[in-house]
Amino acid sequence: MISRRTLLGSLAAGSTAWGQPRPGGQPNLLVIVSDDHTGHVLGAHGNALAETPHLDGLAAEGTRFTRHYCNSPVCTPSRQSFLTGLLPHAAGVTTLRTPLADGRPTLARQLRAAGYTTAALGKMHFNRPGQAGLHGFDYLLTEPEWQKAWNAEPASKTPPETVRTKPPWRPFKDPARIWLNAEKLPSARFYEEMKGTFLARQACRFLEENRQRPFALVVSFQEPHSPFDFPVDDQNVYDPARFPVPRVGPEDAGQIPLIFRDLSDADKQGIAAAYYTSVRFMDRNAGVVLDCLKKLNLGDNTLVVYTSDNGYMLGEHGRFEKHCGYDPALHVPLIVRWPGRVRAGTVTDMTEMTDLTATLLDMLGAEPLPQMHGQSLRPYLEGKRPASPRGHVFSEYLENEEAYIRTEQYKFVFCSGKRERTDGYRTDHPTPGRYVRLFDLKRDPGEFTNIAARQPTAVRNLAGLMLKRFRQTHPEAAQEPARLSREEAIEWYLRPRDAAPA
């Protein structure tokens, strides 16, 4: 077991033991990742309710991708897809609890080979202890070591007895209104002693100790993931009455998870207020890290990225989670800043999370991964446009044997309907059988009306495109059985085949 002294003291040791001296201005990399931050809850995106001044400032100085989508609407597959540059089914991680197999080529391994000191701090979803060297990271302070280190610093002051604070988080055991924090209750800590604030301080320490050598640092906050943590200081930031309750469409009733059925409108408003407060708290800590970078005079020579692992549904279609193919669950922020090298502006073309992996290696001059499913976004960052912008994005949620294609006009959903999901979001019909959904995003941006029966040509073309993506990227494509129909072949690829660690 790694002791707290080893965890926190290894940063200082790293200043002499890691990497090589900086070779003539080799740029640094800082990636800030949040958990469940949907793309529209951002001031820079035009959301007047979102208080995100530090991320908005980052966006003003860099390039913001307004239509960036994750390749899986669940934490672990999305994060390991980014780390490997592969779609989840090719990375071997398609469900929440799967650890990435040892020995996989990763972004961190490529950067370490290029002379970078690599570090991962915070919530990485590795599903195993964070030992030095794991997946190419020289230094790790990830769960559960991060939790243990924070617990070792007890709170110096407690909230007044008159302040109600959150109970322990017990998803699916307590009613949804409790574990989704509908009462908008703060954590039992003030800002300076919150777990996210502790993480921001560790990131600053890493920057201080490694400022003389090229580094690649991933700082991954757990906010705004439920139960939407925020400090006592922020308990009255938002009035829940400010949040409208999203309407539920005429076709939504049967697909709303049972666990959300008894939420009242007041509950839904409280959940949204808690979520927005947690986003605000995360933004403040992201600002702490960005300020440290500036104070150390590292800002001009550091490629900074902000993104999230997946989006989140805040009552749209009656849901308060991700685990589905609606746009709020797939759409995530992406901001890239590098003064003098990245233009300031916005990109409205569609992009995927695997594109970010390819982009970072390209921008930093590192060797590409042996296999990558994304394309570099460097032309956008330099004020140009790629010769072949993406005409669609692909995502998958294999826990439900479901995949999605999004084009400029359509959202296509294909589900086998054969797998009884174990993620807690059971519906009226756990195994409904195969279904397809098609939404016309031009006429129906809220994705309320399934027009698949009226548009057989579009369904056929998009199903063919989905199958093509699977055949081009799946490691078992050569074993696809012969004489399957298009639909049967897609179902064959939708089965989870997660790789166990070596």
Stockholm file with secondary structure:
# STOCKHOLM 1.0

chainA/1-502         MISRRTLLGSLAAGSTAWGQPRPGGQPNLLVIVSDDHTGHVLGAHGNALAETPHLDGLAAEGTRFTRHYCNSPVCTPSRQSFLTGLLPHAAGVTTLRTPLADGRPTLARQLRAAGYTTAALGKMHFNRPGQAGLHGFDYLLTEPEWQKAWNAEPASKTPPETVRTKPPWRPFKDPARIWLNAEKLPSARFYEEMKGTFLARQACRFLEENRQRPFALVVSFQEPHSPFDFPVDDQNVYDPARFPVPRVGPEDAGQIPLIFRDLSDADKQGIAAAYYTSVRFMDRNAGVVLDCLKKLNLGDNTLVVYTSDNGYMLGEHGRFEKHCGYDPALHVPLIVRWPGRVRAGTVTDMTEMTDLTATLLDMLGAEPLPQMHGQSLRPYLEGKRPASPRGHVFSEYLENEEAYIRTEQYKFVFCSGKRERTDGYRTDHPTPGRYVRLFDLKRDPGEFTNIAARQPTAVRNLAGLMLKRFRQTHPEAAQEPARLSREEAIEWYLRPRDAAPA
#=GR chainA/1-502 SS CCCHHHHHHHHHHHHHHSSCCCCSSCCEEEEEEESSCCTTSSGGGTCTTCCCHHHHHHHHHSEEEEEEECSSSSHHHHHHHHHHTSCHHHHTCCSTTCCCCTTCCCHHHHHHHTTCEEEEEECCCCSSCCCTTGGGCSEEEETTHHHHHHHTSCCSSCCCTTSCCCCCCCTTTSCHHHHTTTTCCCCSSCGGGSHHHHHHHHHHHHHHHTTTSCEEEEEECCTTSTTTCCCGGGTTSCCGGGSCCCCCCTTCGGGSCGGGTTCCHHHHHHHHHHHHHHHHHHHHHHHHHHHHHHHTTCGGGEEEEEEESCCCCSSGGGCCSCSSCSHHHHEECEEEECTTTSCSEEEEEEEEHHHHHHHHHHHHTCCCCSSCSSCCCHHHHTTCCCSSCCSEEEEEEGGGTEEEEEESSEEEEEECCCSCCCSSCCCSCSSCCCEEEEEETTTCTTCCCCCGGGCHHHHHHHHHHHHHHHHHHCTTGGGCCTTCCHHHHHHHHHSCCCCCCC
#=GC SS_cons         CCCHHHHHHHHHHHHHHSSCCCCSSCCEEEEEEESSCCTTSSGGGTCTTCCCHHHHHHHHHSEEEEEEECSSSSHHHHHHHHHHTSCHHHHTCCSTTCCCCTTCCCHHHHHHHTTCEEEEEECCCCSSCCCTTGGGCSEEEETTHHHHHHHTSCCSSCCCTTSCCCCCCCTTTSCHHHHTTTTCCCCSSCGGGSHHHHHHHHHHHHHHHTTTSCEEEEEECCTTSTTTCCCGGGTTSCCGGGSCCCCCCTTCGGGSCGGGTTCCHHHHHHHHHHHHHHHHHHHHHHHHHHHHHHHTTCGGGEEEEEEESCCCCSSGGGCCSCSSCSHHHHEECEEEECTTTSCSEEEEEEEEHHHHHHHHHHHHTCCCCSSCSSCCCHHHHTTCCCSSCCSEEEEEEGGGTEEEEEESSEEEEEECCCSCCCSSCCCSCSSCCCEEEEEETTTCTTCCCCCGGGCHHHHHHHHHHHHHHHHHHCTTGGGCCTTCCHHHHHHHHHSCCCCCCC
//
